Amino acid sequence: MALDNIGVNRELRELENERKLHRIVLKSEQEKIANMLKGDMGKDMKEVISGKKKVKMPFFQMLKYKINYWLDKLFSVL
């Protein structure tokens, strides 16, 4: 019985350590994205959202999406 409690306590400590590690990694990724948004990437995103810059898809990629869209519509009806 005491052996089970020791094992459970060890697993709980490991779980808490993993949670702390995940929080640290998540925080660093959030800071990295925030720094990227302050630079050129953020400027591009703001221009696209405001409508100053237009983003165009290549013709064949657009054609692929349209074909897939119609095939999905066709087979969802059947």
Secondary structure, 3 states (H helix, E strand, C coil): CHHHHHHHHHHHHHHHHHHHHHHHHHHHHHHHHHHHHHCHHHHHHHHHHHCCCCCCCCHHHHHHHHHHHHHHHHHHHC
